[in-house]
Amino acid sequence: MAPSDGRKEERSKQVIPSEAEGSRGAGLKKRCTETPRDPSAPLRSARDDTAPGAAHIRTEVQVMFFDTDCAAVVHNIAYLRFIETARTLLAEQLGMKLTEMASTQRYPVVVRTEIDYRRPAKLADQLVIEGWLDRVERVRFWCAFRVVRPADGALIAECRQMLAVIQMPEGNLLRLPEDWESYRAVAPPAAAR
């Protein structure tokens, strides 16, 4: 259950393939980690500073029974499912279509998730999830997300995810596509974050 005071932070790290598999991708965790941020600080992103042409999506969801706990409050893991849907739509906008990923076996993988729960969402709420490309580097990129309840304008949750692109089945880490240089040009400098 997401607390109403907005103080809880959930972090999830995922590295694919695992280090135990002994593949070249095992160094992914080491290369794509960074110093954890201060949990009391709000998530900062480029959303308000995003230049025209930057990747940005908006999708809607209605909270269903299976999204909630016994108190009819959205369970914290359900937010990650909402964000997964938004991230998939954002990937398509960035040129990573599902069918193309399946045929080339090149996939973006989540390396880190930061999420701040600000207010609880409840059963039958209509929510809007916005997602955008927040930062682009050579081999990793950050996407940011905002979950809002339009009925009262409440900010429900904010999320940032660090991703990398890997080639399966080897699990090799890949550089980001060359055409993503245009996205790097519209992202604000690191000092502005």
N, C-alpha and C positions, 0 to 999 in steps of 0.2 A: 504494500500500500504506500502511495506517495504521501509524505507528511504535508500538512497544510502550512507549516511554517516555512517551507521552502529551503530548509537547511541541509537536508540529506543529499549526499552526492554519491552516485554509483559510478564506479569505473570498471571497465571491462577491457581486458587485453586479449587479443587473439593473434596468434602467429601460425601461419600455415605455410609450409608443412612444419611439423613439430621438430624441435631440436633432436629428439630421440631418433628420428628417422635418418639422421646423418646426411641429409642432402645439402646442396649449396644454399638452399633457402633457410638453413638453420641460422645463418647470421642475420636474418631479417630483423629479429627482435633487437639485437645489439645495434644495428645501424639505424633503426627507426624509433628509438626511444628518446625521450627528452625529459628534462627536469619537470616533475609534477608541479602544477600551478597551485597557488594559494586557494584552498577550497572556499574561503570566505569571499573571494573576489568574484564578481559576475563574469560569466563567459563573455569574452569580447570577440567581435567578428567584424568582417568587412561589409556586412549587409547594407548598412546605411551609406557606406562609401563606395559601393560597387558601381563601377562605370558601366555605361551601356555596352552591351555585347558580352558581359560576364554571364556565365551560366547561372540560371536561377529557375526554380520550379515552385509550384504551389499546388497542393492537393488537399482534398477534404476527406474526412472520415467521420462516421457516426459511431459512438461508443456502444458496443454490443455487450450482451451478458458475459460472453467469454473473455472480455477485456477487463472485467471487474472482479473484485474480491467479495467476500460475504457482506461487506458494508456498502456495496454498489459504487465503490470508488475504483478508478482505473488502477490496475496493478502495475507496478513499476516496469515489469518486463514488457507490457503491452506497448509502452511508449517506444521501445526499441523496435518493435514490429512496425509501428507507424513510420518510424524514421527509416527502416529498411525499405519500405515501399517508396518513400520520397527519394531515398538514395538511388534506387533502381531507376526511377524516372529521370533523376539528374544525370546518371551515367549514360542513359540513352541520349540526352541532350548533348553530352560531351562526346558522342560518337561511339559509345560502347553499347551497342545494341545486344540484347540477350542472345539472339540467334548467332550473331557474329562472334560473341564471346564463346559460345558453345562450339562453333566450328574451328576457331583459332586456338581454343583452350587458354586464352589470356584473360585473367580475371582480376578485378580489383578486390583486395582482401582488407578487412578491417584489422588494423594493428592496435588501435587505441580508441576508446570511447570515453568521453567526459559528458556527464549529464547532470544538470541541476533541475530539480523539481521545485517549481515556484508555487503552484497552487494545485489542488486536486481537481481532476476531471471526474465526472460521474456518469453513470448509466444514462444513455440516450443523448448525451452532449454531442453537438456538432463541433468538430475541431478542424482547424486549418493548419496544415503543416507546410512550412516554407523551407526550402533548402537551397543552398548556394555553394559554389566553389569558393572557399575562403582563402586558401593559400596553395601555391604550386611550387614544388621544388624539383630537383632532378629525378628522384626516384620515389618520392612520396608526395601526397597532397592531403589537404584538410578540406572537409566539407562541414558546413555548419547548418543547424536546423533550429527552427523556432516553432513551438506548438502553441496555438492561440485559440481561445474560445471566443468566436465573434459575437455571441449573444451579449456578453458583458465586457468584451475587450481584454479579458484576463490572459496574462502570459502564464501558460501552464508549465512549460518546460523549455529549456534551452540545451542544445547538444552540439558537440563538435566531435568529429571522427577523423582520425588519421588513417589513410589508406595507402597501399602500395599495389603495384600491378605485378602479378607473377605469371609465369608460363608453366602450365601443368602438362604432363604429370610430374615433371622434374622438380617443380617448385622454385624455379630460378627467378630471382628478382629482376625486373625489367625497368629500363628507363621509361619515363612517361612519353607518350607520343609527341613527335616534333611539333604538330599543329597546336599543342597545348601552350606553346610559347606565347600565343596571343592572349591566353588567360593570365599568364604570369604578368603580362604588361598591364592588365587592368586591376590586378590585386594590389592593395595598398602595401607600402613598405613595412617590414617587420616592426620597425620602431613605432608605427602608428597603431599597432594592435595593443 
